[in-house]
Amino acid sequence: MRRLFFWGRAGLMAAALAVLGNAWAAWPDKPLKIVVAFPPGSSTDIVARALSVPLSEALGQPVVIENKPGAGGNIATVGVARSAPDGYTFLMHSVAYAVNPSLYSKAGYEVGKELSAVALAAVSPNILFVHPSVKANTLAELLALSKTDKLSYASSGNGTTTHLGAELLFRNLAKVDVQHVPYAPASAANAVVSGQVPLGSTSIPPVVQLAKAGKVRPIAVTSLKRSGALPDVPTVAELGYPGFEANTWFAMFAPQGTPEDVLQRVNAEVNRILQTRGVSEGFAAQSLEAIRMDRATLEAYMAAEAKKWAGVVQLTGAKVD
């Protein structure tokens, strides 16, 4: 009898594992959605679309992109956080995800609580650039010009690192007054090209081709090392402000409570996709560096980024509401 009971229990365990295996095999059994926190054409959108096709192929289901801009990304963030944690809704956001809880009085979420970090996709430097008519070819000349002329700069929006990094540089470090003019992420570079604003501070992808075509003049990048896309452009750090860094990263998130197996699967697929030649070279052409990170490391990185940018917000006194 004991022997029969043992085999009976083993049989039940095997049946249970089979059921779990079938449940896992059933995911995904319908299209997935990636909600992008910024408009079409933004750097966040570029990254999401670059990953969506190979991710669809890997998972065997369509991956639909839905742009949901507004409130610096908070609308999309809160919307995804309130979605069912069933593995079918994801968020593609930028570093603004880590910045906004310190910047807004009511962002609607806290880093690490309402959403789980799924995968880091890419990191990109920001870039300072001017309209060709501006009589400044270097950062020193630009800062000197700002003391005699009333300059303004276009950023990719209130509270982005393109805004906070520029404020940190201009007001706190260089002690110059340059007026901030926020634009939608996809519009800031064009505002400089059209001459609406003489100076721009944006993430680098929309600027690379404009710079190569001579439609804007790059001044400096905000990473610690030079950009491979524009290697002749110096860093702010090497121009007299050592340690200065204000990058933009792009990452995927999912509602808290999404099954860990699903999160691990998507993390693994994204990390694999980032190694493929088409994606890595496509990112490099836009000065995006593909970065692979496991989930545990990514969650810690998100916490560190939130702490870092909270300090910058406090130092600059930036607020958007």
Residue pairs with C-beta under 8 A, 6 or more apart in sequence:
24 261
27 87
27 262
28 59
28 60
28 61
28 87
28 88
29 61
30 61
30 88
31 61
31 62
31 63
31 64
31 88
32 55
32 56
32 59
32 61
32 62
32 63
32 64
32 87
32 88
32 89
32 90
33 63
33 64
33 65
33 66
33 88
33 89
33 90
34 48
34 51
34 52
34 63
34 64
34 65
34 66
34 90
34 91
34 92
34 252
35 66
35 67
35 68
35 76
35 79
35 80
35 89
35 90
35 91
35 92
36 42
36 44
36 45
36 48
36 65
36 66
36 67
36 68
36 69
36 76
36 92
37 44
37 68
37 69
37 73
37 75
37 76
37 77
37 91
37 92
37 93
37 94
37 96
37 97
38 44
38 45
38 67
38 69
38 73
38 94
38 184
38 185
38 186
39 45
39 67
39 69
39 184
39 185
39 186
40 67
40 186
41 185
41 186
41 206
42 69
42 156
42 184
42 185
42 186
43 94
43 124
43 185
43 203
43 205
43 206
43 248
43 250
43 286
43 288
44 92
44 93
44 94
44 185
44 250
45 65
45 67
45 92
45 186
46 205
46 286
46 288
47 92
47 121
47 122
47 250
47 283
47 288
48 65
48 92
48 250
49 65
50 279
50 282
50 283
51 121
51 270
51 273
51 279
52 63
52 64
52 65
53 63
54 273
54 276
54 278
54 279
55 63
55 266
55 269
55 270
55 273
56 62
56 63
58 269
58 272
58 273
59 269
68 75
68 76
68 79
69 75
69 76
69 184
70 76
71 104
72 96
72 100
72 103
72 104
72 157
72 158
72 159
72 160
72 320
73 93
73 94
73 96
73 97
73 100
74 100
74 104
74 107
74 108
74 109
76 91
76 93
77 91
77 93
77 97
77 100
77 107
77 108
77 109
77 114
77 115
77 253
78 108
78 109
78 114
80 89
80 90
80 91
80 115
80 253
80 254
80 255
81 108
81 109
81 114
81 115
81 255
81 256
82 255
83 89
83 255
84 255
85 254
85 255
85 256
85 257
85 258
85 259
86 258
87 254
87 258
87 259
87 262
89 254
89 255
90 118
90 252
90 253
90 254
90 266
91 115
91 252
91 253
91 254
92 121
92 250
92 251
92 252
92 253
93 250
93 251
93 253
94 160
94 203
94 248
94 249
94 250
94 251
95 160
95 161
95 247
95 248
95 249
95 305
95 309
96 157
96 159
96 160
96 161
97 111
97 251
97 253
97 302
98 111
98 302
98 305
98 306
98 308
98 309
99 159
99 160
99 161
99 164
99 306
99 309
99 313
100 107
100 159
101 107
101 109
101 110
101 111
101 306
101 310
102 306
102 309
102 310
102 313
102 314
103 158
103 159
103 313
103 318
103 319
103 320
104 159
104 320
104 321
105 319
105 321
106 321
109 115
111 302
111 303
111 305
111 306
112 299
112 302
112 303
112 306
113 256
114 255
114 256
115 253
115 254
115 255
115 256
116 253
116 254
116 255
116 256
116 258
116 263
116 295
116 299
117 251
117 252
117 253
117 295
117 298
117 299
117 301
117 302
118 251
118 252
118 253
118 254
118 263
118 266
118 267
118 270
118 295
118 298
119 251
119 252
119 266
119 267
119 270
119 271
119 293
119 295
119 298
120 249
120 250
120 251
120 291
120 292
120 293
120 298
120 301
121 249
121 250
121 251
121 252
121 270
121 274
121 290
121 291
122 249
122 250
122 274
122 283
122 288
122 289
122 290
122 291
123 247
123 248
123 249
123 250
123 288
123 289
123 291
124 203
124 204
124 205
124 247
124 248
124 249
124 250
124 286
124 287
124 288
124 289
125 203
125 204
125 221
125 222
125 223
125 227
125 235
125 247
125 248
125 287
126 161
126 162
126 165
126 201
126 202
126 203
126 204
126 221
126 222
126 246
126 247
126 248
127 200
127 201
127 202
127 203
127 204
127 207
127 218
127 219
127 220
127 221
127 222
127 227
127 230
127 233
128 139
128 142
128 153
128 166
128 199
128 200
128 201
128 218
128 219
128 220
128 221
128 222
128 236
129 189
129 192
129 199
129 200
129 202
129 207
129 210
129 211
129 216
129 217
129 218
129 219
130 136
130 142
130 192
130 198
130 199
130 200
130 216
130 217
130 219
131 192
131 193
131 195
131 197
131 198
131 199
131 216
131 217
132 214
132 215
132 216
132 217
133 195
133 198
134 142
134 145
134 198
134 199
134 217
135 141
135 145
136 142
136 144
136 145
136 219
137 217
137 219
138 219
138 239
139 219
139 220
139 234
139 236
139 239
139 240
140 239
140 240
142 151
142 199
142 219
143 170
143 174
143 176
145 151
146 170
146 176
146 177
146 178
147 176
150 179
151 178
151 179
151 198
151 199
152 178
152 179
152 180
152 181
152 197
152 198
152 199
153 166
153 178
153 179
153 180
153 181
153 197
153 198
153 199
153 200
153 201
154 181
154 182
154 183
154 188
154 189
154 191
154 192
154 196
154 197
154 199
154 200
154 201
154 202
155 162
155 163
155 166
155 180
155 181
155 182
155 183
155 188
155 200
155 201
155 202
156 162
156 163
156 182
156 183
156 184
156 185
156 188
156 201
156 202
156 203
157 163
157 182
157 183
157 184
157 185
157 188
158 182
158 318
158 320
159 318
159 320
160 185
160 248
161 222
161 246
161 247
161 248
161 309
162 188
162 201
162 202
162 203
162 246
162 248
163 180
163 182
163 201
163 318
164 246
164 309
164 312
164 313
164 316
164 318
165 201
165 222
165 246
165 312
166 178
166 180
166 201
167 180
167 316
167 318
168 244
168 246
168 312
168 315
168 316
169 236
169 241
169 244
169 246
170 176
170 177
170 178
171 177
171 178
171 316
172 315
172 316
173 241
173 244
174 241
178 199
181 191
181 197
183 191
185 202
185 203
186 206
188 200
188 201
188 202
188 206
189 200
189 202
189 206
189 207
189 210
189 216
191 197
191 200
192 198
192 199
192 200
192 216
193 210
193 215
193 216
200 207
200 216
203 248
204 221
204 227
204 229
204 230
204 286
204 287
205 286
205 287
205 288
207 216
207 218
208 229
208 230
208 285
208 286
208 287
210 216
211 217
211 218
211 230
211 233
218 230
218 233
219 233
220 233
220 234
220 235
220 236
220 239
221 227
221 230
221 233
221 234
221 235
221 236
222 235
222 236
222 244
222 245
222 246
222 247
223 235
223 245
223 247
224 235
224 237
224 243
224 245
225 235
226 233
226 234
226 235
227 233
227 287
228 284
228 287
229 284
229 285
229 286
229 287
230 287
235 244
236 244
237 243
237 244
237 245
249 291
249 305
250 288
251 298
251 302
252 266
252 270
254 262
254 263
254 266
263 295
264 295
267 294
267 295
267 298
271 292
271 293
271 294
273 279
274 280
274 283
274 290
274 291
274 292
275 290
275 292
279 290
280 290
283 289
283 290
284 290
293 301
312 318
